[in-house]
Amino acid sequence: HRGIWFSPAPWAYLTLTLSWLIVMARQIPCQKASDQYLPWMCYSDIPVLYYWRGLKDGQIPFLQTDLEYPVLTGGFMELCRRLVMFLGGQSAPGLSSEAVSHATNLFFGVNALLLFVLMGVLIWAHLRMSRPWDALLIAASPAIWTAGLINWDALVLACTGLAFYAWSRKKSFWAGVWLGLGIAAKLYPGLLLIPLTVVCVRANRIKPLLLAYLGTAVSWLAVNLPVYLLTPEGWLNFWTFNRDRGADLGSLWYALSLLQIDVDAVSRMVAVLMV
């Protein structure tokens, strides 16, 4: 028995905490003034979309206001908005600028805390797989320092990490369920179905593959179908908005546009490059 000092868990959680403190410190200039995005590179969708997508006015994503994120992320945003109200913040039309500013800061703080917890879930999942020390590498990733609070990717990472964990325990259906939830929060986990298919076909593991596909479809539909039935136009906005959008804040393409280098059909190019 080598003791706690030779276990990856405490080091991974400690490193994650330090990484999260770094990304929180990076956001301080942008909490004080919204014109500090460029010099401090601290842009975040979290307070911006709270203000510009109607959450400050009490509007519910998809049902009452359009949103450029998938359904599960919109649900997470609504959860955080309700927690803001529980903590004494206001979310209603016609509020004073001071009340809106206070609620926006509360919204950012609630999100930052919950996203930190979700990153902890990601670390927890990797600690229970065959290479637990990899969790330490994840916790120390510079991607956390630079992009951990740009948006709600920690939600996607947690779902995807749980999918890997379930697959490592030979629970194929549940791996698909978690992967489907990840896709319902952002589309890119769907690309993992490609290597999963290749691995299973090569190993002649067709039944686990089909179970994973079934779990993915069930969880994705369970999240998306109710919203689609309630508001088809609101649900479709994510797809049409991202199909047509140009270079956006925080992207390499936006940096190029600042240098007067414009790229046509950037959304389609990004989709191709991602695949």
N, C-alpha and C positions, 0 to 999 in steps of 0.2 A: 504493500500500500504506500504510494508515493505522496499522498496528501493533496490538499487543494492547490498547492503551488504548481503542481504538474498537470492540473486539469485545464482543458481549454476554456471551460465555461466561464469562470470568473474573469479571465483575461478578455474574452470576447465581449462580455457584457460591459466591462469597464472601458474597453476601447470604443465600443459603440456609444457609450455615454459621453466620452471625450469628443468623439466625432460629431455628435449631435450638438454639444456645447459650441463647437467651432461653427457649425452652420447657423446656429442661433445667433452667435455673435456677428456673423456676416450680415444678418438681417437688420441689425440695430439701426444703421443709417437710413434704411428704407422705411422703418417704422416711424422715424421722426419727420421725414420729408419724402414725398413721392418723386421729387425731381432728382433723386440721388441714384436712380437705377444705373445710369451709364458709368459715372466715375467709380462707384462702389460695386458694380456688377451684382446687385442684391435683389434683382427683380423676382417677384413671386406672384403667381396667379391667385394665391389664396386671398389676400386682401383686395386685390384688384377686381376679381370676379364677384366677391361679396358685394362690392359697391356697384359694379356695372351690370350685373346679371339679376338685379332686383331682390337679392336676399336681404339687403338692408331695409327694403320696403315690406318684408314679410312674404314675398312671392315664393312659391314652391317650384323648384326646378322641374322642367318639362310640363307640368300641369298649368303653370301660370307664367313661366318665363322660359325662353329658349336657352339652351346650354350646349357648348361645344365639347362636352365630355360624355362618355357612355353612362348608362343608367345607374350602375352601382356607385360610380363616383358621385353622380348627382345625389343619390341617396345619402352618401356619406356627408356631403356638404349640407344637406338638409338636417341631418342629425346634429352636426356641429352648430348650425343656426339655432336649433332648439335648445342646445346646451347653453348657448350664449344667453338666451332668454331666461333659462333656469338660473344662471349666475347673475342675473340682474341687468343684463343688457337689453336694449330695446330694438325691435325689428318691426317697423311699421312706417307707412307713408307720412311725410310731413315732419319728420324729426329735425331737431336743430343739428347744426354741423358738429357741435360738441358731442351730442348723443350718438350720432353716426360714427364719429371718430372713435369713441369709447367702445362701441359695439364691434367695429372693425378690428380694433386691437384685441378685443376679447376673442373674436372669431379666429384670428391668427393664432393666438395663444392656445385655444382649445385644439385647433388642428395640429399645431406643433407637438402638443403633448400626445394626442392620439396617434399621430404618425410615428412618433418615437416608440410608442408601445408596439405598433405594427412592425417596425424594424426589429424590435425585440423578438417578435414572433418569428420573423425570418431567421434570426440568429438561433433561436430555440430549435427550429426545424433542422437546420444544418448541423447543429451539435449532436443530433440524434441519428445522423447518417454515417456512412462508412468512413468518412474523412472529417471528423469533427473539428480539426484544426483549421479547416477551410473557413469556418465561421469567423475566425479571427481576421482572416484576410478580407472578408466581406465587411466586417466592422471597421476596418482601417482604410477602406476604399476612399480615395480622394473624390470619387463621385458623390459620396455623402456630403463632404465638406462643401462642394461646389453646387450641387443640384438637389440636395435632400429636401429642400423646402421650395423648390420652384413650383411644384404642384403636388398631386396626390399619388405619386408613383409608389410610395411605401405601401399603400393598400394593395396595389398590383403585385408588388414583390412578396408581401406576406402570403397572399393567395397562391402564388406560384411556388414559393418555398414549401408550403403545406402540400401542394401537389407532388413535388419531388419526394417529400417525406412519406406520403401515402404510397407512392409508387415503390419506394425502397422497402416498404413493409408488405409489398405484394397485394396492396388494396387498390386494384386497378380502377374500379368504379369510383371510389372516393378521390383518387388522383384526378380523374376526369371532372368530378364535381368541383374541386378546388381550382382546376385549370379553367373551367367554364366561368367561375366567379371572377377569376383574373381577367378573362376576356371581356366580361361584362363591365369591368372597371377601366380597361384599356385594351386595345386590340392586339398588341404585339405578343402576348403569351400564346396566341393562336399559332404563331410560327413554330412553337415547340412541338406541335403535332406532327410536323414534317420529320424531324430526327426520330421522334418516338415511333412513327410508322416504319421508318427504315430499320431501326433496331429490332422491332418486333417481327417484321417480315423476314429479316435475316436469321433470326433465332426461331422462326416458325411459332411465334407466340401470338396467334391470331385472336384467341379468346380474350386475353387480357387487353389487347389493343381495342377490340370491339367494345369491351366494357368501359374502357377509358373514353372512347368516343361517345358512348351512351351517357356516361356521367357528365361529360362536357355539354352535350346537347340539353340534358335535363336541367342543369343548374343555370345555363345561359338563358334558356327559355323561361324558366321560373322567375328570373329577374326581369327580363325584357318584355315578355308577353303582356303582363298586366299594364305596363306603361303604354305599350303600343295600342292596346285596346282602349285605354282611357284617352290617349291623345296621339293619334298617328302622326300628326304634323310635328308635335313636339319631339317625338321619338326620332323621326327622320331628320330633324335639324342637325344632329350630330354628324350624320353621314354627308349631307349636302354641304354643310359648313366646311368640313375638313376636306371635302373633294375640291372645293373652289378657293380655299384660303391661300393667301400668299405668304411671304416671309414674315415670321412673327417674332415678337420679343424673346430674347434668350437663345435664338438659333444662329447657327453659322450663316444661314442665308440672310438673316437680318443684318449681321455684321458686314456681309458683302454689299448689301444695299446701302449701308452708310458710306461705303467707298464708291458709290455710284455704279456698282456691278449688279445688275438686276438679272435674275434667272427666271425664265418663263416657265409656267406650269410647274412651280416648285413642289406642290403637293403630290403630283404624280411622280415626279423625280424622286422625292423622299420615299414614297411607297415602294418604288422599284428598288432603290438602294437598300431599304430595310430588308426586303425579301432576299 
